[in-house]
């Protein structure tokens, strides 16, 4: 995540994600023994699985790693009888932030539906977009 400083800027967030990866289901996409990307999942029984964090190294962007990771998340969710896959990301906030525009576009291309914006869930300067994907 430290390689993705355009997305992950706060040390506390990176540390929380690292701790979650230790305790929650995690899948990685490997390339020649190197982690190309990973996804950490959190179950919300009985109906949903949340993508807590998903990331791929910059050199693997637009090379299918994210799609592979989403596939792993969907298979996990289905195997646990979940009917929804959810994710939270930064909502548009009227700034030039192409990295987050690309993130939102990735989710939309892969079948996620914007469900709600939570203006202060994280922080009032970081509005949260909640997306869902029916499985």
N, C-alpha and C positions, 0 to 999 in steps of 0.2 A: 504494500500500500504506500510505502514511502516513495516509490517510483511514480505514483499517481498524485503528485502534489496539486494538480489542478482540480482534483476532485476531493481529496482527503487532506484538509489543511490543518485540522486541529489534533494535536497529540493525544488528547483525551479520547477522541473518537477512534483514532487508530488503536489505542490501547484497549478500549472497550471491544472493538472488533476482534482483536487478538485473543482476548479473554473468552469471547463467545466461541471462537474457533476451537478453543481447547475443550469446551463443554458441550457444544451442539454438533449436529450432523454437518459434515463438511465434505465436499467433493472437489477434486482438483483435476485440471486438464494438464497433462504432462507432455513435454516435447523434449526428447532426448535427455531424460532425467531432470529436466528443469521445469519448475512450475510455470505454466503459461498463464494460468488463471485459476480462480477458485470461487466457490459459492458456499455460504454458510446459511443453514436453514433453521427456522424456529417453528415448532409446531404449535398450532392454536386449535386444539381439538374442539369439536369433532370434525369441523368442516374445512379448515384452512391450514396451509403451510405458508409461512412468510420467508421471502428471501431477505435475510437480515443484512447480508453484504454479498456483492458479487463484483469481481474485478478481474481484469486481465492486464498483463504487462502491455505497455504502449506498442511494442513491436508486434503484438498479436492482435491489435485492434483491426477490425474489418477482415479478419481471417477465419471467422467461424468459431472461435473459442467461446464467445458469449453464448452462441446458439447451442453449443455442446453442453455448456454449464446449465443453461435453461432446461435442456432435455433431461439432465440428471435430476434437477429440482422437480420437474414435472413427474418423472418416474417415481421419485421418492414420495411425493405427495399422493399420487394415485395408489401406491402400495400401502399407504396409511389411510386409505379410504377418504382422502380429502377431495373436496369438489372445487376448491379455489386455491390458486397460487396468488399471493399478494406481494407487493413491494412498495417501499416508500422511497421517494427521491426528492430532490430539491425542486420546488415548483418555480415556474417562471416568476421573476421578480423585476422585470423591466431593465435588466442590465445585459450587456453583451457578454454572454457566457456560453460560447459555442460548445464547450465540453458537456454542459448540462442539457443543452438542446439536443446534442447527439445521444445522450443517455435516454432522454424521454423518447426520442424517435426510435431508438432500439427497442424499448418496451412496446411502443405502439406497433411497430413492424412485427413483433412476435406475439401479438394477440392480447396484450394487456389493454384494459379499458380504464381511463381516468375516472375515479369514483368520487374523490373529495379532496379538497385542499384544506389542510389544518394550518391556519396562519401562525399559531404559536406553539405547536406541539414540541418543536425543538427549541426555537428561539424566534422572536418576532422578525429578525433579519434573515431567518432561514425557514421560509414557509415550506411545509411538507405536502407533497403531492402523493396521494394514496392511490395505487393502481391495483386492479384485480384482473385475474385471468381465469375464466371458468374452465374447468378440466372435464 
